[in-house]
Amino acid sequence: MTRVGLYPGTFDPIHNGHLDIIQRASKVVDKLVVAVAISKAKGPLFTLEERVEIICEELPHLTLHGAVDVRPFDTMSVRFAREVGASVVVKGLRAVSDYEYEFQMTAMNQQLDRELETIFLMTDPIYQAIASRLVKEIAQMGGDVSPFVTARIQQRLLAKFGHAAK
């Protein structure tokens, strides 16, 4: 039996912490579906199509231990997990505040689907401070985001804000 995991997020933009979780989650499941949420309420900088494309461009540069698929979704993650045959939801945790939010989300998801398990992967300490929101703010002001994202993503961010790559 193939164990399918779902790693949902907005990924606007995907950063080194997210990429680390993808690599590590690929060790735990046979197939990982990176589920890119539409998240219109968050007002993403990149379109859904761009975010999917960016993640797909990054995958060949990762050390993956199983199959990884990138899919957009616009429904509840529990429902999408069923659609893709996932038995596990993967979540990355940076801090206690992440845990509190994810704990509530997991409890609700268990009420919706008792068969769906959630596993938490602690973010590598070197990535704990990274948040997509902060990466965007730094890039918007023309700052150096190279410690937080790959060079390919940095170029896309700078282009979105009309800054030349340094």
C-alpha positions, 0 to 999 in steps of 0.5 A, spaced: 500 500 500 502 506 498 502 511 503 500 518 501 501 525 504 498 531 503 502 538 505 498 544 504 499 551 504 499 557 500 506 558 499 506 565 497 512 564 496 515 558 498 521 559 502 527 554 504 523 552 510 518 549 506 523 546 501 526 543 507 519 540 510 518 537 503 525 534 503 524 531 509 516 529 508 518 525 502 522 520 507 516 519 511 511 517 505 511 514 499 508 520 495 507 527 497 502 531 494 504 539 495 497 542 495 497 549 493 491 553 496 488 559 492 487 563 499 484 569 496 483 572 503 490 572 504 491 576 497 497 572 495 503 576 491 503 570 486 497 567 482 496 560 484 499 558 477 505 562 479 506 558 485 505 551 482 510 553 477 515 556 482 514 549 486 515 545 480 521 548 478 524 547 485 523 540 486 528 537 481 533 541 486 531 537 492 533 531 495 527 527 494 526 520 497 519 518 494 514 521 488 512 529 489 506 532 486 504 539 486 497 540 485 492 547 486 486 546 491 480 550 493 477 546 498 478 544 505 484 540 506 480 534 509 476 534 502 482 534 498 486 529 502 480 524 500 481 526 493 488 525 492 488 518 497 492 521 502 492 518 509 497 523 512 497 531 513 504 534 514 505 540 517 511 544 519 512 547 526 516 553 527 514 556 534 509 555 539 504 559 536 504 555 530 503 549 534 497 552 537 494 554 531 495 547 528 493 543 534 486 546 533 486 545 526 488 538 527 482 537 532 477 539 527 480 535 521 479 529 526 472 531 527 471 531 519 475 525 518 477 520 523 482 516 518 486 522 516 492 523 521 497 529 522 504 529 523 508 535 525 515 536 522 519 541 526 522 546 522 530 546 522 532 551 527 536 555 521 529 556 518 525 558 524 524 565 523 522 565 516 515 566 514 513 568 507 510 574 509 516 577 512 520 575 505 515 579 501 516 585 506 523 584 505 523 583 497 518 589 497 523 594 500 529 591 495 532 587 501 536 581 500 532 575 501 537 570 499 538 567 506 531 565 505 529 563 498 533 560 492 536 564 487 530 563 482 525 565 487 529 571 489 529 573 482 521 572 481 520 576 488 524 582 485 521 582 479 514 582 482 516 588 486 520 592 480 527 591 483 533 589 479 537 582 481 543 584 485 
